[in-house]
Amino acid sequence: MVTGKDLLNLGLKSGKWFKDALEHINAHALAGDDLHAYLDTVKPAPVIPLLTEPVPFHENISADTAVEQANIDYVRQSMQLLMRTPTVVAGAIMPDACPAGPLGTIPVGGIVATRNAIHPGMHSADICCSVMLTNLGRVDPKTVLDAAQQITHFGPGGRPAERQFALPADLLAELQANPFLNSARSLRTAQEHLGTQGDGNHFLYVGVSRNTGDTVLVTHHGSRGVGAALYTQGMKVAERFRQAISPDTAPPNAWIPSESEEGRQYWAALQTVRKWTKQNHLCLHDAIGQQLGAAVQQRYWNEHNFVFRDGDLYYHAKGATPLDPKFMPDITGPRIIPLNMAQPILIVEGTTTGNNLGFAPHGAGRNLSRTRHKYSKVGQTKEALFAEETQGIDARFYFNRIDISELPSAYKDAEEVKRQITEFNLATTIDEILPYGCIMAGDWELDAPWRKKKLAKEAARLAAQDEQADESALVEE
């Protein structure tokens, strides 16, 4: 009878698979060559170690201030750790590069190419964060922004039932057919979150083409709760593979083998989420155009937070704009690079070069975190900062709460980013959308239900303390 000790003596690693293997071996009295042949079919794959040296990556970024240099140093150190992940074959960082987590995780403005591996942590929870542009012709920009404010939806949660958009039947069928997407919660979110933009740096921007004078609408958002749920599940599956095949890999860099059944299903789920996100943009653009009675002159879009495939290579773009058409088979126009609410949106074209891996920056990026930026403005009121930084544009916050972490000063210098795009031959600007105004979520958490509940609880506690103190005073009297 073969025992677990016998398998250990053969140099095999113990695990849950031992039980089933031993039952099969003893039931069929396997021995000798037959035993080894069977074990070859069921034993775990050898553990994959980290690469001894990091794979070289392209740095398309330079510093002109001490703060910028500190940012680059952190990004460089993080990439050097990340590029030792066993699946990695190439990488690059863009002028908008900035940290997006602890050392060793992919930064914003980073591109990492891997072979036969999909890394959920490298696209993060905001899957398919993207921008869509619609040219509405010679329409008054203020009219467009006013209509958009009535139609769009920012903040947490989804639309109330009476304001929801129809979810296309073919898209619903794709969601239902994929095990990563077919939970009751995901399907409900797919309906409720359609036509919503979330918060943070997502925006609705109205401007005028420098080339034509036409009024242009641009939206920026991702896949909302649909993508967030897929990311959570993807990380769990990737972690199971990490523990089995590459335990030395950092958990944020865990991967799903693309040729596994889970890998095929996850890749399909990413494509469905991409379709959902495109539809999310379309709902808003079509509704605004219909309300205005404006004919669409031109429309195109691109994601900048996604995984792109070229054969057995998977390009993980964490905030990087794809230039090469092979990454976007449905491309219908040039690419869109926003900078900040007070600056023009760049319309660019470009090709794959030796240093860009087929990508350009996705925006301006940050040198300081949101919190550190807010601390840097201590002593100045939100109202004063808003008035100073939005002078000349019609900037609005959906919740009427100024969020200074989204004002222009929170981002890298737009002119410097544009200069570096040229310096590193990343893309060619063919038009600019000059800003009229924009809508962002604003600091909605000030009025969030959880915050109100916390404040009410604290108020009740203080009231109880006061009442107890009053009763104690009466007793003493």
C-alpha positions as CSV (number, residue, x, y, z in Angstrom):
1,M,0.0,0.0,0.0
2,V,1.4,3.4,-1.0
3,T,1.3,6.1,1.8
4,G,1.8,9.8,2.0
5,K,5.3,9.2,3.3
6,D,6.1,7.3,0.1
7,L,5.0,10.2,-1.9
8,L,7.1,12.6,0.2
9,N,10.1,10.2,-0.3
10,L,9.6,10.7,-4.0
11,G,10.2,14.4,-3.5
12,L,6.6,15.4,-3.9
13,K,5.1,18.4,-2.0
14,S,2.2,17.5,0.3
15,G,-1.2,19.1,-0.3
16,K,-4.9,18.4,-0.6
17,W,-4.2,16.4,-3.8
18,F,-2.5,13.7,-1.8
19,K,-5.8,12.2,-0.6
20,D,-7.4,11.7,-4.0
21,A,-4.1,10.5,-5.5
22,L,-3.5,7.9,-2.8
23,E,-7.0,6.6,-3.2
24,H,-6.5,6.2,-7.0
25,I,-3.0,4.7,-6.6
26,N,-4.1,2.0,-4.1
27,A,-7.4,1.3,-5.8
28,H,-5.6,0.5,-9.0
29,A,-2.5,-1.0,-7.4
30,L,-0.2,1.3,-9.3
31,A,3.6,0.8,-9.0
32,G,6.8,1.4,-10.9
33,D,6.5,3.2,-14.2
34,D,2.6,3.2,-14.0
35,L,2.8,5.0,-10.6
36,H,5.2,7.6,-11.9
37,A,3.2,8.2,-15.1
38,Y,0.1,8.8,-13.0
39,L,1.8,11.1,-10.6
40,D,3.1,13.2,-13.5
41,T,-0.5,13.9,-14.5
42,V,-1.7,15.0,-11.0
43,K,1.2,16.4,-9.1
44,P,1.3,20.2,-8.8
45,A,3.5,22.2,-11.2
46,P,6.9,23.2,-9.9
47,V,6.9,26.4,-7.9
48,I,8.0,29.4,-10.1
49,P,10.6,31.6,-8.4
50,L,10.9,35.3,-8.7
51,L,13.3,36.5,-11.4
52,T,16.8,37.0,-10.2
53,E,17.0,40.5,-11.8
54,P,14.2,42.8,-12.8
55,V,13.2,43.0,-16.4
56,P,14.4,46.4,-17.8
57,F,11.7,48.9,-18.3
58,H,11.4,52.2,-20.2
59,E,11.3,55.5,-18.3
60,N,9.4,58.1,-20.3
61,I,9.5,60.7,-17.6
62,S,11.8,63.4,-16.2
63,A,11.8,65.7,-13.1
64,D,12.1,69.4,-12.8
65,T,11.3,69.7,-9.1
66,A,12.4,67.9,-5.9
67,V,8.8,66.7,-5.4
68,E,8.7,65.3,-8.9
69,Q,12.0,63.6,-8.4
70,A,10.9,62.0,-5.2
71,N,7.8,60.7,-7.0
72,I,9.9,59.3,-9.8
73,D,12.3,57.6,-7.3
74,Y,9.4,55.8,-5.6
75,V,7.8,54.8,-8.9
76,R,11.2,53.5,-10.1
77,Q,11.8,51.5,-6.9
78,S,8.2,50.0,-7.2
79,M,8.7,49.0,-10.8
80,Q,12.1,47.4,-10.1
81,L,10.4,45.1,-7.6
82,L,7.4,44.5,-9.8
83,M,9.6,43.6,-12.8
84,R,10.9,40.5,-11.0
85,T,7.5,38.9,-11.2
86,P,8.0,35.6,-13.2
87,T,5.5,36.4,-15.9
88,V,6.9,39.8,-16.8
89,V,8.6,40.4,-20.2
90,A,8.5,44.2,-20.7
91,G,7.4,47.5,-19.0
92,A,7.3,51.2,-19.3
93,I,6.3,54.3,-17.3
94,M,4.8,57.5,-18.7
95,P,5.1,61.2,-17.8
96,D,2.0,60.9,-15.6
97,A,3.5,58.1,-13.5
98,C,2.8,58.2,-9.8
99,P,2.4,55.6,-7.0
100,A,-0.8,53.7,-6.7
101,G,-0.1,51.6,-3.7
102,P,2.8,50.0,-1.7
103,L,6.2,49.4,-3.2
104,G,6.1,46.6,-5.8
105,T,2.7,47.4,-7.2
106,I,2.1,48.9,-10.6
107,P,2.0,52.7,-10.6
108,V,-0.4,54.9,-12.4
109,G,1.1,55.6,-15.8
110,G,2.6,52.1,-15.8
111,I,2.5,49.4,-18.5
112,V,3.5,45.9,-17.8
113,A,3.5,43.1,-20.4
114,T,3.3,39.5,-19.3
115,R,3.3,36.2,-21.1
116,N,0.3,33.9,-20.7
117,A,-0.8,35.6,-17.5
118,I,-3.6,38.1,-16.5
119,H,-2.8,40.0,-13.3
120,P,-6.0,41.5,-11.8
121,G,-4.0,43.7,-9.5
122,M,-2.4,45.4,-12.5
123,H,-5.7,46.7,-13.8
124,S,-7.1,47.3,-10.4
125,A,-10.8,47.7,-9.4
126,D,-11.7,50.5,-11.8
127,I,-11.6,48.1,-14.8
128,C,-11.9,49.9,-18.2
129,C,-11.7,53.4,-16.8
130,S,-12.1,55.3,-20.1
131,V,-13.0,58.4,-22.0
132,M,-15.6,59.0,-24.7
133,L,-15.8,62.0,-27.0
134,T,-18.9,63.2,-28.9
135,N,-18.7,66.2,-31.3
136,L,-22.1,67.9,-31.1
137,G,-21.4,70.6,-33.7
138,R,-22.2,74.3,-33.2
139,V,-24.1,74.0,-30.0
140,D,-23.9,76.4,-27.1
141,P,-21.4,74.8,-24.5
142,K,-23.4,76.1,-21.6
143,T,-26.6,74.5,-22.9
144,V,-24.7,71.2,-23.2
145,L,-23.3,71.5,-19.6
146,D,-26.7,72.4,-18.2
147,A,-28.4,69.4,-19.9
148,A,-25.6,67.1,-18.8
149,Q,-26.0,68.2,-15.2
150,Q,-29.7,67.1,-15.3
151,I,-28.9,63.8,-17.0
152,T,-25.7,62.5,-15.5
153,H,-25.3,60.8,-12.1
154,F,-22.2,61.0,-9.8
155,G,-21.5,59.6,-6.4
156,P,-22.1,56.2,-4.8
157,G,-24.8,53.7,-5.8
158,G,-26.9,53.6,-8.9
159,R,-29.9,55.3,-10.5
160,P,-33.4,55.1,-9.0
161,A,-35.7,52.8,-11.0
162,E,-37.5,55.6,-12.7
163,R,-34.3,57.1,-14.1
164,Q,-32.5,53.9,-15.2
165,F,-31.4,53.2,-18.8
166,A,-32.2,50.0,-20.6
167,L,-29.6,47.3,-20.4
168,P,-29.2,45.8,-23.9
169,A,-30.4,42.2,-24.1
170,D,-27.3,40.9,-25.7
171,L,-25.1,42.5,-23.0
172,L,-27.3,41.0,-20.3
173,A,-27.0,37.6,-21.9
174,E,-23.2,37.9,-21.8
175,L,-23.2,38.8,-18.1
176,Q,-25.5,35.9,-17.3
177,A,-23.3,33.4,-19.2
178,N,-20.0,34.2,-17.4
179,P,-19.4,32.7,-14.0
180,F,-17.4,35.7,-13.0
181,L,-20.3,38.1,-13.7
182,N,-23.6,36.2,-13.2
183,S,-24.2,36.7,-9.5
184,A,-27.4,38.4,-8.5
185,R,-25.5,41.3,-7.1
186,S,-23.4,41.8,-10.3
187,L,-26.5,41.6,-12.5
188,R,-28.4,44.1,-10.3
189,T,-25.5,46.5,-10.3
190,A,-25.1,46.2,-14.1
191,Q,-28.6,47.6,-14.4
192,E,-28.6,50.2,-11.6
193,H,-25.1,51.6,-12.3
194,L,-25.7,52.0,-16.1
195,G,-25.4,55.7,-16.9
196,T,-23.4,56.6,-13.7
197,Q,-20.0,58.1,-13.3
198,G,-18.9,57.4,-9.8
199,D,-16.6,59.9,-8.0
200,G,-12.9,60.7,-7.6
201,N,-11.3,62.0,-10.8
202,H,-14.2,61.0,-13.1
203,F,-15.8,63.9,-14.9
204,L,-18.1,65.2,-17.6
205,Y,-16.3,67.9,-19.6
206,V,-17.6,70.3,-22.3
207,G,-15.3,72.2,-24.5
208,V,-14.6,73.6,-28.0
209,S,-12.3,72.0,-30.6
210,R,-9.4,74.3,-31.4
211,N,-9.4,73.0,-35.0
212,T,-13.1,73.3,-35.8
213,G,-14.8,75.4,-33.2
214,D,-17.4,72.6,-32.6
215,T,-18.7,71.9,-29.1
216,V,-17.4,68.6,-27.7
217,L,-18.6,66.5,-24.8
218,V,-16.1,64.2,-23.1
219,T,-17.0,61.8,-20.2
220,H,-14.5,59.9,-18.0
221,H,-15.4,56.9,-15.8
222,G,-15.0,53.2,-15.5
223,S,-17.1,50.1,-15.0
224,R,-18.4,51.1,-11.6
225,G,-19.7,48.2,-9.4
226,V,-19.7,45.7,-12.3
227,G,-15.9,46.0,-12.7
228,A,-15.2,46.2,-9.0
229,A,-17.0,42.9,-8.4
230,L,-15.0,41.2,-11.2
231,Y,-11.8,42.6,-9.8
232,T,-12.6,41.2,-6.3
233,Q,-13.3,37.7,-7.7
234,G,-10.3,37.9,-10.0
235,M,-8.0,38.6,-7.1
236,K,-9.3,35.6,-5.2
237,V,-8.7,33.3,-8.1
238,A,-5.3,34.7,-8.7
239,E,-4.4,34.3,-5.1
240,R,-5.2,30.6,-5.2
241,F,-2.9,30.2,-8.2
242,R,-0.2,32.3,-6.5
243,Q,-0.1,30.1,-3.4
244,A,0.1,27.0,-5.6
245,I,2.6,28.0,-8.3
246,S,4.5,31.2,-7.1
247,P,4.2,31.9,-3.4
248,D,7.2,34.2,-3.5
249,T,5.2,36.6,-5.8
250,A,3.7,39.5,-3.9
251,P,-0.1,39.0,-3.5
252,P,-0.9,42.2,-5.4
253,N,0.9,40.8,-8.4
254,A,-0.8,37.4,-8.4
255,W,-1.9,36.1,-11.8
256,I,-4.4,33.9,-13.5
257,P,-2.8,31.6,-16.1
258,S,-4.4,32.7,-19.4
259,E,-4.6,29.2,-20.8
260,S,-6.5,27.8,-17.7
261,E,-10.2,27.6,-17.7
262,E,-10.4,30.4,-15.1
263,G,-8.1,32.4,-17.4
264,R,-10.3,32.0,-20.4
265,Q,-13.4,32.9,-18.4
266,Y,-11.7,35.9,-16.8
267,W,-10.6,37.2,-20.2
268,A,-14.1,36.9,-21.5
269,A,-15.4,38.7,-18.5
270,L,-13.0,41.6,-19.1
271,Q,-14.4,41.9,-22.6
272,T,-18.0,42.0,-21.4
273,V,-17.1,44.6,-18.8
274,R,-15.5,46.6,-21.6
275,K,-18.7,46.5,-23.6
276,W,-20.7,47.5,-20.5
277,T,-18.5,50.5,-19.8
278,K,-18.7,51.6,-23.4
279,Q,-22.5,51.4,-23.1
280,N,-22.3,53.4,-19.9
281,H,-20.7,56.3,-21.8
282,L,-23.2,55.9,-24.7
283,C,-26.2,56.2,-22.5
284,L,-25.1,59.6,-21.2
285,H,-23.9,60.9,-24.6
286,D,-27.1,59.8,-26.4
287,A,-29.4,61.1,-23.8
288,I,-27.7,64.5,-23.7
289,G,-27.6,64.7,-27.5
290,Q,-31.3,63.8,-27.8
291,Q,-32.4,66.3,-25.2
292,L,-30.5,69.0,-27.1
293,G,-31.7,67.8,-30.5
294,A,-28.0,67.9,-31.6
295,A,-26.7,65.6,-34.3
296,V,-23.6,63.6,-33.6
297,Q,-20.8,64.8,-35.9
298,Q,-18.1,62.4,-34.6
299,R,-17.7,60.0,-31.7
300,Y,-14.8,57.9,-30.5
301,W,-13.4,56.5,-27.2
302,N,-10.5,54.7,-25.6
303,E,-10.0,53.0,-22.3
304,H,-6.8,53.7,-20.3
305,N,-7.1,51.2,-17.5
306,F,-7.3,47.7,-18.9
307,V,-5.5,44.6,-20.1
308,F,-4.8,44.4,-23.9
309,R,-3.8,41.2,-25.7
310,D,-1.3,40.6,-28.5
311,G,-0.9,36.9,-29.1
312,D,0.4,35.3,-25.8
313,L,1.3,38.8,-24.4
314,Y,-1.0,40.6,-22.0
315,Y,-0.4,44.4,-21.7
316,H,-1.6,45.7,-18.4
317,A,-2.1,49.4,-18.6
318,K,-2.7,51.1,-15.3
319,G,-3.5,54.5,-16.5
320,A,-2.0,54.5,-20.0
321,T,-3.6,55.3,-23.4
322,P,-3.3,52.6,-26.1
323,L,-2.0,53.9,-29.4
324,D,-1.5,50.8,-31.4
325,P,-4.8,49.7,-33.3
326,K,-4.1,46.1,-32.4
327,F,-5.1,46.9,-28.8
328,M,-8.5,48.4,-29.9
329,P,-10.2,46.6,-32.8
330,D,-13.2,48.9,-32.6
331,I,-11.3,52.1,-32.8
332,T,-13.0,54.9,-34.8
333,G,-10.8,57.9,-34.2
334,P,-7.7,59.3,-32.5
335,R,-7.0,59.0,-28.7
336,I,-8.1,61.2,-25.9
337,I,-5.8,62.5,-23.1
338,P,-7.4,64.8,-20.4
339,L,-5.1,66.8,-18.2
340,N,-7.2,68.8,-15.6
341,M,-10.5,70.6,-15.6
342,A,-8.9,74.0,-16.5
343,Q,-6.7,72.7,-19.3
344,P,-7.4,71.5,-22.9
345,I,-8.0,67.8,-23.5
346,L,-5.4,66.5,-25.9
347,I,-6.4,64.6,-29.1
348,V,-3.5,62.5,-30.2
349,E,-2.2,60.0,-32.6
350,G,0.8,57.7,-32.4
351,T,2.5,54.4,-33.1
352,T,4.4,51.8,-31.2
353,T,8.0,52.9,-30.7
354,G,11.0,51.3,-28.9
355,N,10.2,53.0,-25.7
356,N,6.4,53.4,-25.4
357,L,5.2,49.7,-26.0
358,G,2.3,51.2,-28.0
359,F,1.0,53.5,-25.3
360,A,0.8,57.2,-24.3
361,P,0.0,58.9,-21.0
362,H,-3.6,58.8,-19.8
363,G,-3.5,62.3,-18.1
364,A,-1.5,64.5,-15.9
365,G,-1.1,62.2,-12.8
366,R,-0.2,63.4,-9.3
367,N,3.0,64.2,-7.4
368,L,1.1,64.2,-4.0
369,S,-1.6,62.0,-2.7
370,R,-5.1,63.5,-2.3
371,T,-4.5,63.7,1.5
372,R,-1.0,65.3,1.2
373,H,-2.4,67.8,-1.3
374,K,-5.1,68.8,1.1
375,Y,-2.6,69.3,3.9
376,S,-0.5,71.5,1.5
377,K,-3.4,73.9,1.2
378,V,-4.0,74.3,5.0
379,G,-4.7,78.0,5.7
380,Q,-6.6,78.6,2.5
381,T,-10.3,78.2,2.2
382,K,-11.9,75.8,-0.3
383,E,-13.9,78.6,-1.7
384,A,-10.8,80.8,-2.3
385,L,-8.9,77.9,-3.9
386,F,-11.9,77.1,-6.1
387,A,-12.3,80.6,-7.3
388,E,-8.6,81.0,-8.1
389,E,-8.1,77.7,-9.9
390,T,-11.3,77.6,-11.9
391,Q,-11.2,81.2,-13.1
392,G,-12.5,81.4,-16.6
393,I,-14.3,78.1,-16.7
394,D,-17.7,76.8,-15.6
395,A,-16.6,74.2,-13.0
396,R,-19.4,72.4,-11.0
397,F,-19.5,69.8,-8.3
398,Y,-22.5,67.5,-8.5
399,F,-23.0,67.5,-4.8
400,N,-22.2,71.2,-4.4
401,R,-19.2,70.3,-2.2
402,I,-15.8,71.5,-3.3
403,D,-13.2,68.8,-3.6
404,I,-9.8,70.5,-3.6
405,S,-8.1,67.2,-4.4
406,E,-9.6,67.5,-7.9
407,L,-8.6,71.1,-8.6
408,P,-5.9,71.7,-11.1
409,S,-3.1,72.2,-8.5
410,A,-3.7,68.6,-7.3
411,Y,-2.2,67.4,-10.6
412,K,1.2,67.6,-12.3
413,D,1.9,70.6,-14.4
414,A,0.0,70.1,-17.7
415,E,2.5,72.0,-19.8
416,E,5.3,69.8,-18.5
417,V,3.4,66.6,-19.3
418,K,2.8,67.9,-22.8
419,R,6.5,68.7,-23.1
420,Q,7.5,65.3,-22.1
421,I,5.0,63.7,-24.5
422,T,7.0,65.4,-27.2
423,E,10.4,64.8,-25.6
424,F,9.9,61.0,-25.5
425,N,8.1,60.8,-28.8
426,L,5.1,59.3,-27.2
427,A,2.3,60.8,-29.4
428,T,1.5,63.7,-31.7
429,T,-1.2,66.1,-30.7
430,I,-3.6,66.8,-33.6
431,D,-6.3,68.9,-31.8
432,E,-7.1,70.3,-28.4
433,I,-10.5,70.6,-26.7
434,L,-10.5,74.0,-25.0
435,P,-12.4,74.0,-21.7
436,Y,-15.7,75.6,-21.3
437,G,-16.6,73.8,-18.1
438,C,-17.0,70.4,-16.3
439,I,-18.9,68.5,-13.7
440,M,-17.2,66.3,-11.1
441,A,-18.7,64.5,-8.1
442,G,-17.2,66.8,-5.4
443,D,-16.7,65.9,-1.7
444,W,-19.9,63.9,-1.4
445,E,-18.7,62.0,1.6
446,L,-19.3,65.0,3.8
447,D,-23.0,64.1,3.4
448,A,-22.6,60.3,3.1
449,P,-25.1,58.2,5.1
450,W,-22.4,56.5,7.0
451,R,-20.9,59.8,8.1
452,K,-24.3,61.2,9.1
453,K,-25.0,58.0,11.1
454,K,-21.6,58.3,12.8
455,L,-22.2,62.0,13.7
456,A,-25.7,61.2,15.0
457,K,-24.3,58.4,17.2
458,E,-21.7,60.7,18.6
459,A,-24.3,63.4,19.2
460,A,-26.5,60.9,21.1
461,R,-23.5,59.9,23.2
462,L,-22.7,63.4,24.1
463,A,-26.4,64.2,24.9
464,A,-26.5,61.1,27.2
465,Q,-23.4,62.3,28.9
466,D,-24.9,65.8,29.4
467,E,-28.1,64.2,30.8
468,Q,-26.2,62.0,33.2
469,A,-24.2,65.1,34.4
470,D,-27.4,67.0,35.0
471,E,-28.9,64.1,37.0
472,S,-25.7,63.9,39.1
473,A,-25.8,67.7,39.7
474,L,-29.4,67.4,41.0
475,V,-28.5,64.5,43.3
476,E,-25.6,66.6,44.8
477,E,-28.0,69.5,45.4
